[in-house]
Amino acid sequence: MPNTRNMMISVLSECEEDEQLLTQLREGDKSAFDKIYLKYWKVVLGATYKRVKDMDKSEDIAQDIFTRLWIRRDENNIKNLRGYLLTAVRNGFFTLMTKENRFISIDEISAELQADASGADGNLLFKELMNAYEAMIEDLPNQQKAIFRMRYQQELSTDEIAQQLELSPKTVRNHLGRAINTLRTAITLAIIMMTIGQS
């Protein structure tokens, strides 16, 4: 069994080291930035690749994260360097998905938030997101709302929905498409919320 005391000392020493590096970074110390880069490059790249599954795009996102860390060095108020960098990875992933016009499901966002949730702040952000998302679904036109819920909450197929509602599968797909486009607004709001939380 690992020695709990030694593990706690190790975590504390890493936090203290990071705090010292961040202080030096704010003062414009390039060597402090280099140490942060060497220490966390593989962590950031690995976390990015896990989401993106494309090495070139992952490297671009990781490089952008460290570039912004250096550019904004004198205005950052980072308390937890590892947490900050992993939050930046998440935001970079969602930004990429938005640029590529890919629909990001609420499951993906909630999984990300739950993974990052730490204490009351993380739980509150998750609850706020879920409330906003549910409100967006409620605002959909009745038929779009019904079809969306049947597809993504009851997990019925397009054909099953069409049969139950006595509609053509094409009509069901059209309603789903419109509902998803509308809900992109909710996803965009979620990304904005997470970005603000990171800054």
C-alpha positions, 0 to 999 in steps of 0.5 A: 500500500502506498505511503499516504504521508509521502504521497501528500508531501509529493503533491504539496511539493509539486504545488509549491513548485508550480506556485514558484514557477507561476510567480517567476512567470508573472515576472517574465522569467523565460526559464520558468516558462521553459520549465513549465513547458517541459513539465506539462507538455506531455500531459497537455498533449496527451489530454488533448489527443485523448479527445481529438484523436488527431496528432497534428490538431492536438499539437496545434491546440497544445502549442496554442495553450502554452503560447497564450500562457506566455503571452498572458503571463503578467495578467494570469491569476492561476492557482492550480497550474495543472487544473488550469492547463487541463481546463484549457485543453477542454476549452480548446477541444470544444472550440475546435469542434465548434470551428469544424461545425460538429454537434457536441452532445450534452453527454460530451459536455457533461462528461467533461464537466463532471471529470473536471468538477472540483468541489462546489464550483464544478458542481454548480457549473454542471447544474447551471449547464444542465438547467440551461440545456433543458430550458433550450429543449423546452423552448423548441417547437412542440414537434421538434421537442417531442422528436428530439426527446424521443431520439436522444432521451428515449433512444428511439430510431428515426423509423420508430419515431416516424411510425409512432408519430405517423410521419415520414422518416425524412420529416423526422430527420428534418425536425431533428436537424432543426432541433440540433441546429437550435441547440447549438446555441446552448452548446455555444453558451456552454463553451462561453461559460467554460471559457469565462470560468478559465480566465 
